[in-house]
Amino acid sequence: MLLDFNQFPHEDAYTFKKRLNQVHTPGRLNSSRPKQPDEIAITAEWKIVLPSSTSNFLMQVAMDLQDYFHTSLEINMEITEQPYCGQGIYLECKNPELTVPRSFTFEVKENQIFISGADERGCAMGGFYLEELMKVREGAYLTP
């Protein structure tokens, strides 16, 4: 069987690498799915909050979350350190209640989200979990 390769769309050499290197998909916000009465909305007034002394790894976790909100949901969030007690996504690691490596707890309140990991990697897993919830919901809305 002979194929006519002219029938396939043309792509410049190595253009596929741009798609592969893109971490977060833009435009995940679905405006036809508005906030429901029982949900909270994460807005640009929220902040990503780190412990007062943080490692480079945890800073990368926060920057990944920040990039996700900016790229996929068009929300620009600031990263700050504790003490801060306003609206925010609070990242914490070394939770003594968690004994399994890479495990995390995830709690949503009306104005705050708490992600607490057994270690830094657990905190990262909690951040990825938050991103997945936003992808499924197609918006920055969560139920407390």
C-alpha positions as CSV (number, residue, x, y, z in Angstrom):
1,M,0.0,0.0,0.0
2,L,1.4,3.4,-1.0
3,L,0.7,6.5,1.0
4,D,0.6,10.0,-0.3
5,F,2.4,11.9,2.4
6,N,1.2,15.2,1.0
7,Q,-2.2,14.4,2.5
8,F,-0.8,14.7,6.0
9,P,-0.4,18.1,7.7
10,H,3.1,19.5,7.5
11,E,5.0,20.2,10.7
12,D,8.3,22.0,10.8
13,A,11.3,20.0,12.1
14,Y,11.3,19.5,15.9
15,T,8.1,21.5,16.4
16,F,6.9,18.5,18.4
17,K,9.5,19.3,21.1
18,K,7.7,22.5,21.9
19,R,4.5,20.5,22.7
20,L,6.5,18.0,24.7
21,N,8.3,20.7,26.7
22,Q,5.0,22.4,27.6
23,V,4.3,21.5,31.3
24,H,0.9,23.0,31.7
25,T,-1.8,23.2,29.1
26,P,-3.2,26.7,28.5
27,G,-6.8,27.5,28.4
28,R,-8.3,24.9,30.8
29,L,-10.8,27.4,32.2
30,N,-14.3,26.4,31.0
31,S,-16.5,29.5,31.3
32,S,-19.6,27.4,30.7
33,R,-19.0,25.7,34.1
34,P,-19.5,28.6,36.6
35,K,-18.9,28.4,40.4
36,Q,-21.6,26.4,42.2
37,P,-23.2,27.7,45.4
38,D,-21.4,25.1,47.6
39,E,-17.9,25.8,46.0
40,I,-15.2,28.3,46.8
41,A,-13.4,30.2,44.1
42,I,-9.6,30.5,44.0
43,T,-8.8,34.0,42.7
44,A,-5.8,36.2,42.2
45,E,-6.2,37.5,45.7
46,W,-5.1,34.1,47.0
47,K,-1.4,33.4,47.7
48,I,0.7,30.3,47.7
49,V,2.2,30.2,51.2
50,L,5.5,28.5,52.1
51,P,7.1,27.9,55.5
52,S,9.4,30.7,56.7
53,S,12.5,28.6,56.0
54,T,12.0,26.7,52.8
55,S,14.2,24.6,50.5
56,N,14.8,25.0,46.8
57,F,12.7,21.9,46.1
58,L,9.6,23.3,48.0
59,M,10.1,26.7,46.2
60,Q,10.0,24.8,42.9
61,V,6.7,23.1,44.0
62,A,5.2,26.5,44.7
63,M,6.5,27.9,41.4
64,D,5.0,24.9,39.6
65,L,1.6,25.6,41.2
66,Q,1.9,29.3,40.4
67,D,2.7,28.4,36.7
68,Y,-0.3,26.1,36.6
69,F,-2.7,28.7,37.8
70,H,-1.2,31.3,35.5
71,T,-1.0,29.2,32.3
72,S,-4.0,27.0,32.6
73,L,-6.5,29.1,34.6
74,E,-5.3,32.6,33.9
75,I,-4.9,33.4,37.6
76,N,-1.8,35.3,38.7
77,M,-0.9,34.2,42.3
78,E,1.9,35.6,44.5
79,I,4.2,33.3,46.4
80,T,4.8,34.4,50.0
81,E,6.2,33.0,53.2
82,Q,4.6,32.6,56.6
83,P,3.5,34.4,58.7
84,Y,0.5,35.0,56.5
85,C,-3.0,34.1,57.5
86,G,-5.2,35.3,54.6
87,Q,-6.6,33.5,51.6
88,G,-4.1,31.0,50.4
89,I,-2.8,27.6,49.5
90,Y,-0.5,26.6,52.4
91,L,2.3,24.2,51.7
92,E,3.9,22.3,54.6
93,C,6.2,19.4,54.8
94,K,7.5,17.1,57.5
95,N,4.1,16.4,59.0
96,P,4.8,14.0,62.0
97,E,1.4,12.4,61.7
98,L,2.3,11.0,58.2
99,T,4.7,8.1,58.3
100,V,4.5,6.9,54.6
101,P,7.0,8.7,52.3
102,R,5.4,10.9,49.7
103,S,2.1,10.8,51.5
104,F,0.1,14.0,52.1
105,T,-3.1,15.4,53.6
106,F,-5.3,17.8,51.7
107,E,-7.8,20.0,53.4
108,V,-10.1,22.7,51.8
109,K,-11.6,25.4,54.0
110,E,-13.6,28.4,52.9
111,N,-10.6,30.7,52.4
112,Q,-7.6,28.3,52.7
113,I,-6.3,25.1,51.3
114,F,-3.8,23.1,53.4
115,I,-1.4,20.7,51.7
116,S,0.7,18.9,54.3
117,G,3.3,16.2,53.2
118,A,5.2,13.6,55.1
119,D,8.2,15.0,53.3
120,E,8.8,17.5,50.5
121,R,7.9,15.0,47.8
122,G,4.6,14.4,49.6
123,C,3.9,18.1,49.5
124,A,4.6,18.1,45.8
125,M,2.2,15.2,45.3
126,G,-0.4,17.2,47.1
127,G,0.2,20.1,44.7
128,F,-0.2,17.8,41.7
129,Y,-3.4,16.5,43.3
130,L,-4.7,20.1,43.5
131,E,-3.8,20.6,39.8
132,E,-5.7,17.4,38.9
133,L,-8.8,18.6,40.8
134,M,-8.7,21.9,38.8
135,K,-8.3,20.0,35.5
136,V,-11.3,17.8,36.2
137,R,-13.4,20.8,37.4
138,E,-12.2,23.0,34.5
139,G,-12.0,25.9,36.8
140,A,-10.5,27.2,40.1
141,Y,-13.4,25.9,42.2
142,L,-13.4,23.4,45.1
143,T,-15.9,22.2,47.6
144,P,-14.8,22.6,51.2
